[in-house]
C-alpha cells in the first residue's frame, strides 16, 4: 500500500518561487509554508505547522472571513490587503489572495509584499519607458542630423562670400552652435552605433577603474568607499559599456555632492552583492549582480525623481541630461536594469544584471 505524500512533499515545488505562500486547513491551521514565507517571518516551517495562521496577521478577522467564504464556495479567489506580524520588526504590508486548492480541501494563501510589488511595477515601467525613449531618440537624432549638416555648410559658404571680416562673427556663431548640436546628436546615437563587444567582466575591476577616475577628478573632499562581495563570479558582458554606465552614475553622484565636497565630508559607496531568486524585466533569475552607488548628497529633486532616466532631464545647471539615460541603455543591453531610491542625505542607484 502506497502512503499519501506528506504536505511538505506535496507542496515542495512552492519553495522554488519568491511569492510568500501558505497552505491552510479550512479552519486556518497551517499545513505548509514555503521557504520565502519562512524567510519573511523568521520562523521555520516546523514551528508554524498546525498553528493558527490568522495569528500572524495584524487583523485576523479578515482572514477568518475569507476562509469562511472559501468553505462555502462563495468565491473562486478573494483578494485583500493585510499586514504580517514579524516581531521585533515592523509588520510587513502585503497583498493577499485566498483560493481553494482543488481538488483537496486546503486553502492556498498567496502574499505579495506591497513594497516589492510596487518595485516590480516601477521596474517594468522603467523598461517600457527606456524602450520608447530609445526609439524616439534614434529617430529624432537622425531627423536633426541631416539638416544640421546643411545649416553648417551653408554658414561656411556664406562666410566665404562676406564682404568683410566684421560680419564673420555671426556665421561663426551659426557654425559653433551647429557643432554643439552635432555633438549632442552624436551622444544620443552613441549606444546604437557601437556593437556589443562581449567578453569576461570582473565587476570589481570595473568598480576600481571608475573609483580611480572619479578620485582623480575630485582629489579632495570626497571619499569613495568599497563594500564588495568578492565571491561574485565573472560574467559575460561588454566591459566598456558597463564601465561607462557606472562612471556616468558615479560622476552624477559626485556632481550632486558639490556642497559636501567643499565641506570635506562627501561620500560615495560602491557596494556589490549577489541577489538570489529575483524577478525583473518580467523574468526570474536564480542569481543577479546587485551593484549599488550610494551617496550622502541632497537627494534627487522630487520634481524630476520619476523622470531622471528620461533623455534631456537634469537637475543640474549645465547638465546635458544624457548620463543616466545612456547608463540605463547600456545596462539594459545586458538584460539588466537601473533603479533609484532617493531621499535627502541618501541616494541609492541600484544596478541589477543577471549572473550565470
C-alpha positions in Angstrom: 0.0 0.0 0.0 1.4 3.4 -1.0 1.0 6.0 1.6 -0.2 9.5 0.8 2.6 12.1 0.4 3.3 14.4 3.3 2.3 18.1 2.9 6.0 19.1 2.7 6.3 16.7 -0.2 3.1 17.6 -2.0 3.9 21.3 -1.9 7.7 21.4 -2.1 7.5 23.0 -5.6 6.3 26.1 -3.9 9.8 26.5 -2.4 11.0 27.5 -5.9 9.0 30.7 -6.1 9.6 34.0 -4.5 5.9 34.7 -3.6 5.0 34.1 0.0 2.7 31.1 0.1 0.9 29.3 3.0 -1.3 26.2 2.6 -4.0 26.1 5.3 -6.7 23.8 6.6 -10.2 25.3 6.1 -10.2 26.2 9.8 -7.0 28.3 9.3 -4.4 25.9 10.7 -1.1 25.9 8.8 -0.4 22.8 6.7 2.6 24.2 4.8 4.6 27.4 4.3 7.2 27.8 1.6 10.8 29.0 2.0 10.0 32.6 1.0 7.4 32.9 3.8 9.8 31.3 6.3 12.4 33.9 5.5 9.9 36.8 5.7 8.6 35.7 9.1 11.9 34.5 10.5 10.2 31.3 11.6 10.7 27.7 10.5 8.1 25.6 8.7 8.1 23.1 11.6 7.3 25.8 14.1 4.4 27.1 12.0 2.7 23.8 11.1 -0.6 23.4 12.9 -0.7 26.9 14.3 -3.4 29.4 13.5 -2.3 31.5 10.5 -4.6 34.3 11.4 -2.5 35.0 14.5 0.3 36.0 12.1 -1.8 38.9 10.8 -2.4 42.2 12.5 -6.2 41.8 11.7 -7.1 38.0 11.9 -10.8 38.8 11.3 -10.3 39.5 7.6 -8.7 36.0 7.1 -11.4 34.3 9.0 -14.0 35.9 6.7 -12.0 34.8 3.7 -11.8 31.2 5.0 -15.5 31.1 5.7 -16.1 32.2 2.1 -13.8 29.6 0.8 -15.5 26.8 2.8 -18.9 28.0 1.5 -17.5 28.2 -2.0 -18.7 31.8 -2.2 -15.8 32.7 -4.5 -13.0 31.2 -6.5 -10.5 33.6 -5.1 -10.6 36.6 -2.8 -8.0 39.5 -2.6 -7.4 41.8 0.3 -4.8 44.0 2.0 -3.2 42.7 5.2 -0.1 43.0 7.3 2.2 40.2 8.6 3.4 40.3 12.2 7.2 40.0 12.3 8.3 40.8 15.9 10.6 42.6 16.7 10.4 44.1 13.2 7.5 46.3 11.9 4.6 44.5 10.3 5.0 43.8 6.6 2.2 45.2 4.4 1.1 42.6 1.9 -1.5 42.0 -0.8 -3.2 38.6 -0.1 -5.0 36.2 -2.4 -7.0 33.3 -0.9 -8.2 30.4 -3.1 -9.2 26.8 -2.6 -6.6 24.2 -3.6 -8.8 21.9 -5.7 -9.4 19.0 -5.6 -8.3 18.9 -2.0 -9.9 20.8 0.8 -6.9 23.0 1.7 -6.8 26.8 1.1 -3.8 28.5 -0.5 -2.9 32.0 0.7 -0.5 33.9 -1.6 1.1 37.1 -0.2 2.9 39.8 -2.1 4.8 42.4 -0.1 3.4 45.7 -1.3 6.8 47.3 -1.4 8.1 44.5 -3.7 5.0 44.7 -5.9 5.5 48.5 -6.3 9.1 48.0 -7.1 8.3 45.4 -9.8 5.7 47.8 -11.3 8.3 50.6 -11.3 10.9 48.4 -12.9 8.5 47.3 -15.7 7.6 51.0 -16.2 11.3 51.9 -16.5 11.9 49.2 -19.1 9.0 50.3 -21.2 9.9 53.9 -21.0 13.5 53.2 -21.9 12.5 51.3 -24.9 10.2 54.1 -26.1 12.8 56.7 -25.4 15.4 54.7 -27.3 13.3 54.7 -30.5 12.3 58.3 -30.1 15.9 59.4 -29.6 17.2 57.4 -32.5 14.6 58.7 -34.9 14.8 62.3 -33.7 18.6 62.3 -33.8 18.6 61.2 -37.4 16.0 63.8 -38.4 18.2 66.5 -36.8 21.5 65.3 -38.2 20.8 65.8 -41.9 19.5 69.4 -41.8 22.2 70.3 -39.3 24.9 69.4 -41.7 23.2 71.6 -44.3 23.0 74.6 -42.0 26.7 74.3 -41.1 27.7 74.0 -44.7 25.6 77.0 -45.8 27.1 79.1 -43.0 30.6 78.2 -44.2 29.7 79.2 -47.8 28.1 82.4 -46.6 31.2 83.3 -44.6 33.3 82.9 -47.8 31.1 85.4 -49.6 31.0 88.1 -46.9 32.5 91.4 -48.0 34.4 92.0 -44.7 35.6 90.1 -41.6 33.4 92.1 -39.3 30.3 90.0 -40.2 32.1 86.7 -39.8 31.2 86.8 -36.1 27.6 85.9 -37.0 28.5 83.0 -39.2 30.9 81.7 -36.6 28.0 81.6 -34.1 26.0 79.5 -36.5 28.9 77.1 -37.1 29.7 76.9 -33.4 26.1 76.1 -32.4 25.7 73.6 -35.2 28.8 71.8 -34.0 27.5 71.9 -30.4 24.2 70.3 -31.6 26.1 67.8 -33.7 28.0 66.7 -30.6 24.7 66.3 -28.7 23.2 64.2 -31.6 26.4 62.0 -31.6 26.0 61.4 -27.9 22.3 60.5 -28.4 23.3 58.0 -31.1 26.4 56.6 -29.4 24.7 53.5 -27.8 23.2 52.5 -31.2 26.4 52.9 -33.2 28.8 50.7 -31.3 28.5 46.9 -31.5 28.2 44.9 -28.3 31.7 43.7 -27.5 31.2 40.7 -25.2 33.9 39.3 -23.0 34.5 38.2 -19.4 33.8 41.0 -17.0 35.1 41.3 -13.4 32.7 43.8 -11.9 35.2 44.8 -9.2 37.8 45.7 -11.8 35.2 48.0 -13.3 34.4 49.5 -9.9 38.1 50.1 -9.2 38.7 51.8 -12.6 35.7 54.1 -12.0 36.8 54.8 -8.5 40.3 55.9 -9.6 38.9 58.1 -12.4 36.5 59.9 -10.0 39.1 60.4 -7.3 41.5 61.8 -9.9 38.8 64.4 -10.7 37.9 65.1 -7.1 41.2 64.5 -5.1 40.0 66.4 -2.0 36.7 66.3 0.0 35.3 63.1 -1.5 35.7 59.6 -0.1 34.8 56.7 -2.4 34.2 53.7 -0.1 34.3 50.0 -1.1 31.9 47.4 0.1 32.5 44.4 -2.2 31.3 40.8 -2.1 34.5 39.3 -3.7 32.7 35.9 -4.3 30.8 37.4 -7.2 31.9 35.5 -10.3 32.9 36.9 -13.7 30.1 37.1 -16.3 29.8 37.8 -20.0 29.3 41.4 -20.9 30.6 44.5 -22.6 33.2 45.9 -20.2 33.5 49.3 -21.8 29.7 49.8 -21.8 29.4 48.8 -18.1 32.3 51.0 -17.2 30.7 53.9 -18.9 27.4 53.2 -17.3 28.9 53.1 -13.8 31.1 56.1 -14.5 28.0 58.1 -15.5 26.2 57.3 -12.3 29.2 57.9 -10.0 30.0 61.2 -11.7 26.4 62.2 -11.4 26.6 61.5 -7.7 29.9 63.4 -7.3 28.4 66.5 -9.1 25.4 66.3 -6.7 27.8 66.3 -3.8 29.4 69.7 -4.6 28.5 71.3 -1.3 29.6 68.3 0.8 32.9 68.1 -1.2 33.5 71.7 -0.4 32.8 70.9 3.3 35.1 67.8 3.1 32.6 65.1 4.1 31.2 63.8 0.8 30.9 60.0 0.5 30.1 57.6 -2.3 29.9 53.9 -1.5 30.3 51.2 -4.2 28.5 48.1 -2.9 28.3 44.7 -4.7 26.1 41.8 -3.6 24.6 38.7 -5.1 20.8 38.8 -5.3 19.1 35.4 -5.3 15.7 34.4 -6.9 15.0 37.9 -8.2 12.4 39.0 -10.8 12.9 42.0 -13.1 12.0 42.7 -16.7 9.3 40.0 -16.5 11.8 37.3 -15.9 13.0 35.4 -12.9 16.7 34.9 -12.3 18.4 32.5 -10.0 21.3 34.9 -9.4 21.9 38.5 -10.2 24.6 41.1 -9.6 23.3 43.9 -7.4 25.6 46.9 -7.6 24.8 50.0 -5.5 26.1 53.5 -5.8 25.1 55.3 -2.6 25.9 58.9 -1.8 25.2 61.2 1.1 24.1 64.1 -1.0 20.9 66.2 -1.0 18.9 63.6 -3.0 17.2 63.8 -6.4 14.8 66.7 -6.6 11.3 65.5 -6.2 10.1 67.3 -9.3 12.3 65.1 -11.5 12.5 61.9 -9.3 10.2 59.9 -11.6 11.9 61.2 -14.8 15.6 61.0 -14.1 16.2 58.3 -16.8 14.3 60.4 -19.4 16.6 61.9 -22.0 17.5 65.6 -21.5 16.1 65.7 -18.0 18.6 67.1 -15.5 18.6 68.7 -12.0 21.9 70.5 -12.6 22.7 73.7 -14.3 24.7 73.0 -17.4 23.9 69.3 -17.4 23.1 67.5 -20.7 20.5 65.1 -19.2 22.1 62.2 -21.1 24.3 60.5 -18.5 21.6 58.4 -16.7 19.8 57.7 -20.0 22.9 56.3 -21.6 23.7 54.3 -18.4 20.2 52.7 -18.4 20.6 51.9 -22.1 24.0 50.2 -21.6 22.7 48.2 -18.6 19.6 47.1 -20.5 21.8 45.8 -23.2 22.9 43.3 -20.5 19.3 42.3 -19.8 19.6 44.4 -16.6 18.0 47.5 -15.1 18.9 50.6 -13.0 16.5 52.0 -10.4 16.9 54.7 -7.9 15.8 55.2 -4.3 16.4 58.8 -3.0 15.8 60.9 0.0 17.7 63.9 1.4 21.0 62.7 2.8 21.0 59.3 0.9 20.6 58.4 -2.8 21.0 54.8 -3.9 21.3 53.9 -7.6 21.0 50.1 -7.9 22.2 48.2 -11.0 20.8 44.7 -11.5 22.4 42.3 -14.0 21.7 38.6 -14.4 24.5 36.2 -13.5 25.1 32.8 -15.0 
